[in-house]
Amino acid sequence: MTVPVSEGLLSFFMNNKGRWTQRWLDYFPVYERHFAPFKNSAVTVLEIGVNKGGSLAMWRDYFGPEATIIGVDINESCRILENDGFLIEIGDQADSAFWDGFKQRHPKVDILIDDGGHWMQQQIVTFRCMFPHISENGIYLCEDVLTSYWAKFGGGLGRSGTFIEMTKSLIDELNQWQILAIGEPPTEFTKSCASIHCYTGIVVFEKASRSIPRAAISSAGKVIVLPPGQA
């Protein structure tokens, strides 16, 4: 998927005259693919990792004036961005207690973008705490998951405890209904995640309420829906 430089988020980035922001250019088509349905709506967007604040302005430009844009950072100096109309929360994304309080203050989050510290504990704690909090049909996007392969961030190829290895296990969990040999009931993740998309440097989880998959037979103008678990 190619997005012309003259359009959307990439256009804002290339023509940015405001606050500093940094992005891998390969990320922009991914953003457009998953975020486009939320443009110009009353969407609540949470970005972890505020830094200089340039990306918050980018999301505001993209999603429109009705969007609520929340930034989370560990650096107290980021509060200055509240003057620009953003909601700023100061806290450690690796602290589950911080997220407990955050969810009480912000009962609605439609899109979460994790561009925070990129350490394994930070990414995994944030996901475990916040994925269940994302609204139905919402988006959870973790970027810079390439650190799962970098030792200095606690990663390594095939190393246990990385965000990528967690994602691999979640692919099994997504298909829990079809793993007949295990015989375990579906988890809340199974029942609330519609799909997992893996890109270079990014993993995207799309939410939706799901029930047990059903197969059907179509023939001679008739459709027969089979019992659950029968294919």
MOCOR-V852399 format. One record per backbone hydrogen bond with DSSP energy under -1.0 kcal/mol. CO is the residue of the C=O (numbers start at 1). NH is the residue of the N-H. If there is no record, write none. Layout:
CO&NH ; CO&NH
This chain:
4&7 ; 7&11 ; 8&12 ; 9&13 ; 10&14 ; 11&15 ; 13&16 ; 20&54 ; 24&27 ; 25&28 ; 27&31 ; 28&32 ; 29&33 ; 30&34 ; 31&35 ; 32&36 ; 35&38 ; 36&39 ; 41&43 ; 43&68 ; 44&110 ; 44&111 ; 45&70 ; 46&113 ; 47&72 ; 48&115 ; 50&53 ; 53&57 ; 54&58 ; 55&59 ; 56&60 ; 57&61 ; 58&62 ; 59&63 ; 60&64 ; 63&40 ; 64&67 ; 68&45 ; 69&87 ; 70&47 ; 71&89 ; 72&49 ; 73&91 ; 75&78 ; 76&79 ; 77&80 ; 78&81 ; 79&82 ; 80&83 ; 81&84 ; 81&86 ; 82&85 ; 87&71 ; 89&73 ; 92&95 ; 95&99 ; 96&100 ; 97&101 ; 98&102 ; 99&103 ; 100&104 ; 101&105 ; 102&106 ; 109&135 ; 110&139 ; 111&46 ; 112&141 ; 113&48 ; 113&115 ; 114&143 ; 119&123 ; 120&124 ; 121&125 ; 122&126 ; 123&127 ; 124&128 ; 125&129 ; 126&130 ; 127&131 ; 131&134 ; 135&138 ; 138&207 ; 139&112 ; 140&205 ; 141&114 ; 142&203 ; 144&147 ; 145&148 ; 146&149 ; 147&150 ; 148&156 ; 150&153 ; 150&155 ; 151&154 ; 153&120 ; 156&159 ; 162&166 ; 163&167 ; 164&168 ; 165&169 ; 166&170 ; 167&171 ; 168&172 ; 169&173 ; 170&174 ; 171&175 ; 173&176 ; 175&178 ; 178&180 ; 179&183 ; 187&191 ; 189&192 ; 189&193 ; 191&210 ; 192&208 ; 195&206 ; 197&204 ; 201&144 ; 201&145 ; 202&199 ; 203&142 ; 204&197 ; 205&140 ; 206&194 ; 206&195 ; 215&226 ; 217&224 ; 219&222 ; 222&219 ; 224&217 ; 227&230
